[in-house]
Amino acid sequence: MTRNTTRRLVSLSAITALSTLLVTAFAAAAQAVTIPTVPVGNLGNALDPSTGNLYGGVAYNYRIATTEVTNAQYAEFLNFKAASDPLGLYSTSMGGDARGGIRQSGVSGSYSYTTKTNMADKPVNYVSWYDAIRFANWLHNGQGSGDTETGAYMLERFHVPCSGIRWLVSADGAKASAKTAIAFSAIHATQQLKPL
């Protein structure tokens, strides 16, 4: 009887452990940042004469977000990339201002980020140009531990900020990637630009 009880306990322990692993795996997958998009096409669309032929042309097909990046999506990014936040991806206004939607807790090296009550699905505020392109690079590089300094945009720290961005151009001449257009069009940037 003791042998069967022990075997049952081991089996229950194994099942519990497997269940925990599966729940953890699915929870991690569920937290991946997904941004709904639509295609933007009409390749070869002519420039709009009413803009002095400056805008309106479409040189390549791409996808663009249908919504802005939310506080929940940006908090997910922060939790992966800003444990010590040397790049200043988090603005204290995100937690301190009524329009901000993300709180930072902990100490440098173990910061964590959560959304404020009723703010998870609202657009993220207080994101600079550099924060936005780092978010785009993170998406481009597969999220998680993905790099923020290379990818769709190359950040070159030795240049002045405005010329420190270089587009990656594919063989067909298209700038960056679909993921870049997604993230860039979706970020709701309200903060002034920060230097690198």
N, C-alpha and C positions, 0 to 999 in steps of 0.2 A: 504494500500500500504506500509506503514511504517513497518507493521508487516511482510510482505513477504520479504521486503528488509533486515530486521534484520535477518529473518530466513535464507535467502540466504547467508548473510555475515557470520553467525554462521556456516552454512554448509560448505562454502568455507574455513573458518578458520579451521574447523575440518578436512576437506580433506587435506588442506595444512599441518596441523600438522601431520596427519597420513602419508602423503607422506614423510615428513621430517624424521619421525621415521623409516620408511621402508628403505629410502635411507641410513640413518645413520647405521642401522642394517646391510644392505648388504655391505656397505663400510667397516665396522668393520670386517665382516666375510671375505671379500676379502683380508684383510691385514694379515690374519693368515699365519704363515710361513708353507709352504708346500714344502717338499723336495721329489723329485721323487726318487724311489728306484727300485732295482731289487733283486730277491732272490739269496742268495748264499747257495747252498745246498751240495749235495754229502756227506751227513752225513757218517762218518766213513772213509772218504778219508785218505789214509795212509800218513805218514810224508814223505817228499822228502829226499831220501838218499843223494842227492847232497848237501844238507844243513847240513849234519851230523845228519839227522833225527830231526832237530830242527823246521822246518817250513813246511807248506803245508797241515798239517792235519786239518780236519774240524770236530770238536767235536759236533757241533749243527748247525741247520739251522738258518739263520738270513737274514736280508735285508741290503743292502749297497746303499749309495747314488750314483746316476749316475752323479751328478754334485757337485761342491764345494759349500759351503755356500757363498752366495753373500753379498755384502755390504748392499743391501736392506733388506735382511733377518736378518742380524746382527743388523742393525739400528732399526728394529722393536723390537728385543729383548732389545736393549738399551733403547728404549722409554718406555718399560714396567718396566724394572728392574734397570735403572741407573739414576733416576731423581736426586739423590744426589751422586751416584756412589761410595759408601763406599768400594766396592769390587774391584775398579779399572778396571772395564770391558771395559772401553774406554781408548785407548792409544792416547796421543796427536799426535803421528805419523800418526794416521788414518786421521787427518785433515791437518797436516803440511807437510807430505811427499807426493811427487808426486804419489807414489804407494798406498797411503792411499785413501780410498774412502768415508769416513764418517766425517761429521762436527758436532761438539758439539756447541750448543748455549745456552744462558741463564746463570743462576747462580745456584750454588749447591742447591738442593731442587726442582728446576724446570728446570733442563737441558732438552733439546730436541735434537734429532739427525736427520740429513738429509743426503742423499747421495750427493756426489759431482756430478757435471755435467758429464754425460756419464760414471758414475762409478757404477750405481745401480746394474747392472747384472754381474759385475766383481767380482772375488773372494775376500773375506775380507782378509785383511792383518793385522799384528800386534796384533794377538790374541795369548795369552799364553795358555799353557796346562790347567791351572785352568779356564781361560775364556771359553775354549772349553768344558770342562766337565760341567761347569755351564750352558752353552747353551744347552748341551745334557740333563741335569736335567730339565731345563725349558721346553724343548720339551716333555720330559717324563711326566712331571707334568701338561700337558695340556696348556702350554703357558700362556698368560695373566699375572695373578698374581701368576702363578705357582712358587714353591720354586726352588731355584738354589743350595741349599746346601744338599738336599737329593733327592733321586730318583734312577736313574740308578747308580749313584756314591754317596757315602756318604763322605762328606768332614768333617774331624775331625780336628778342629783347634788346638788341643793340641799336635798333632804330628809334627815332622819335615816334610817339604813339600813333599818329595818323599814317605814317608810312610803315608801321610795324606789322601790317597785315598784308599777306600775299595770297591771292587766289590760287588755288590749284586748278590747272586747266587740263582737261582730258584731251585725248588725241583728236577728238572731233571738234575741239574748240569750246566745249561747254564749260562754264565756270562752276567749280565746286561740285556738289552732288545734290541729289534730291533731298537727302536728310538735312543739308545745310539750308536749303530754301524752306523746308518745313520749320526748323527751329527758329530761323531768323525771322520769318514772317510771323511766327507765333509769339515771340517774346514781346512783352508789353514794357518797353524800357521807359522809365521815368526819371532815372537818376542821371546826374551829369557824368560825363566820361571820366574815368579814373586813369591815371597814367599806369603803365606797366610796372 
